[in-house]
Amino acid sequence: MQVLFKAEKDMLTVFLSGDIDHHTSKNIREAIDSELQRIMPSVLKLDFRDVHFMDSSGVGLVMGRYKTALVYGCEVYVVHMPDTVEKIMRMSGLGSLITFERD
């Protein structure tokens, strides 16, 4: 799993790649939270375009970042989800809290 960040204006984009599971989610969470605290953006975009596998740990990761972002007054978007990831996200109900963008 690789996590890359791009900060521009008031937006932080997090590019995720590889697998998100219970082995990788802790490190991802810590990295994102650190950047959120450092930059304090008004928009957080989680880009899933290069995620090949995600289990329920990924749902927990997104939900936790949503809750953390609320503390900073930050909107959260999940973008570029592969079909399998989008299916898991929608089944979890995250779509009622977070904006999903396909492309």
C-alpha positions as CSV (number, residue, x, y, z in Angstrom):
1,M,0.0,0.0,0.0
2,Q,1.3,3.4,-0.9
3,V,-0.1,6.8,0.1
4,L,0.8,10.0,-1.7
5,F,-0.4,13.5,-0.9
6,K,-1.1,16.5,-3.0
7,A,-1.9,19.8,-1.3
8,E,-3.2,22.7,-3.3
9,K,-5.0,25.8,-2.1
10,D,-7.5,24.5,0.6
11,M,-7.6,20.9,-0.7
12,L,-5.7,17.8,0.3
13,T,-5.9,14.9,-2.1
14,V,-4.8,11.5,-0.9
15,F,-3.8,9.0,-3.6
16,L,-4.2,5.4,-2.3
17,S,-2.9,2.4,-4.1
18,G,-2.7,-1.4,-3.6
19,D,-4.7,-3.2,-0.9
20,I,-6.6,-1.7,2.0
21,D,-7.1,-4.3,4.8
22,H,-6.4,-4.7,8.5
23,H,-2.7,-5.0,7.8
24,T,-2.4,-1.7,6.0
25,S,-5.2,0.5,7.3
26,K,-3.4,1.6,10.5
27,N,-0.5,3.1,8.7
28,I,-2.7,4.8,6.1
29,R,-4.9,6.2,8.9
30,E,-1.9,7.6,10.7
31,A,-0.4,9.2,7.6
32,I,-3.7,10.8,6.5
33,D,-4.4,12.1,10.0
34,S,-0.9,13.6,10.3
35,E,-1.3,15.5,7.0
36,L,-4.8,16.7,7.9
37,Q,-3.5,18.1,11.1
38,R,-0.5,19.7,9.4
39,I,-2.4,21.3,6.5
40,M,-6.0,21.7,7.9
41,P,-7.6,21.8,4.4
42,S,-11.2,22.7,3.8
43,V,-11.6,19.7,1.4
44,L,-10.2,16.2,1.7
45,K,-10.3,14.0,-1.4
46,L,-9.5,10.3,-1.0
47,D,-8.6,9.0,-4.5
48,F,-9.1,5.2,-4.8
49,R,-8.3,4.8,-8.5
50,D,-5.3,2.5,-7.8
51,V,-6.8,0.4,-5.0
52,H,-7.0,-3.2,-6.0
53,F,-8.6,-4.7,-2.9
54,M,-10.5,-3.3,0.0
55,D,-12.3,-5.0,2.9
56,S,-14.3,-3.6,5.8
57,S,-11.1,-2.0,7.1
58,G,-11.3,0.4,4.2
59,V,-14.8,1.4,5.2
60,G,-13.5,2.0,8.8
61,L,-10.6,4.0,7.4
62,V,-12.9,6.3,5.4
63,M,-15.4,6.7,8.2
64,G,-12.7,7.6,10.7
65,R,-11.2,10.2,8.3
66,Y,-14.7,11.6,7.9
67,K,-15.0,12.0,11.6
68,T,-11.5,13.5,11.9
69,A,-12.2,15.9,9.0
70,L,-15.4,17.2,10.7
71,V,-13.2,18.4,13.6
72,Y,-11.3,20.6,11.1
73,G,-14.5,21.7,9.3
74,C,-13.3,19.8,6.3
75,E,-15.6,18.3,3.5
76,V,-14.7,14.7,2.4
77,Y,-15.0,13.3,-1.1
78,V,-14.2,9.8,-2.2
79,V,-13.2,9.8,-5.8
80,H,-12.3,7.4,-8.7
81,M,-13.5,4.2,-7.0
82,P,-13.2,0.9,-8.9
83,D,-16.5,-0.8,-9.1
84,T,-15.7,-3.3,-6.4
85,V,-14.7,-0.6,-3.9
86,E,-17.7,1.5,-4.8
87,K,-20.0,-1.4,-4.1
88,I,-18.6,-1.9,-0.6
89,M,-18.8,1.8,0.1
90,R,-22.4,2.1,-1.0
91,M,-23.4,-1.1,0.9
92,S,-21.9,0.4,4.1
93,G,-24.1,3.5,3.8
94,L,-21.1,5.9,3.6
95,G,-22.8,7.6,0.6
96,S,-25.3,9.3,2.9
97,L,-22.4,11.1,4.7
98,I,-19.7,11.5,2.1
99,T,-19.8,12.7,-1.5
100,F,-18.8,10.0,-4.0
101,E,-17.4,11.1,-7.4
102,R,-16.8,8.6,-10.2
103,D,-14.6,10.6,-12.5
